[in-house]
């Protein structure tokens, strides 16, 4: 049976147009696949080169990474934002659709700009630092998320985690969600975020007490962290 080349060409053109309309991405879910929705938290947002050349002098795409939980299991996923309505900053949240059979496969469906809708000068950022002879400890608070670093033993010990925090009566309580592993790609070291789920990945961080001089004290060590910067 011969295939009409015009039919084949039209089908190819249709598939190509759909692929381009979807920003050169394959469909996230199979036909009739069962999905659910969950709210996620953005912890990373960086510009990347757009897939298509922009002759209008527009902005780059954004690579956005987010963390979410399904049945008390933490997952990390990402999406590529190519429209301004999809652009988000750390601390923003979004509603994602995920596959019930494989919650790692996600598709953003609604974007909440609770942080990115504010001017940059109104961002809440506080950074604290404690130096020690063989390293340092640092706590960064940015909107509703934190990043904690513990670098010591002359580089032999390094812990970096990110999660959410709350403040209650001058006490900062941290809830870690992800930790970071260094991965060598060529000659570059890439930080790869990993969800905290296994017992050997559990990281229990101390509470911090706010002091009157704007420093903070790590409760389980009594170490004082001075203010690096705040606004």
Secondary structure, 3 states (H helix, E strand, C coil): CCCCHHHHHHHHHHHHHHHHHCCCCCCCCCCCCCEEEEEEEEEEEEEECCCCCCCCCCCCEEEEEEEEEECCEEEEEEEEECCHHHCCCCCCEEEEEEECCCCCCEEEEEEECCCCCCCHHHCCEEEEEEEECCEEEEEEEECCEEEEEEEEHHHCEEEEEEEEEEEECCEEEEEEEEEEEEEEECCEEEEEEEECCCHHHCCCCCCEEECCCCCEEECCCCEEEEEEEEC
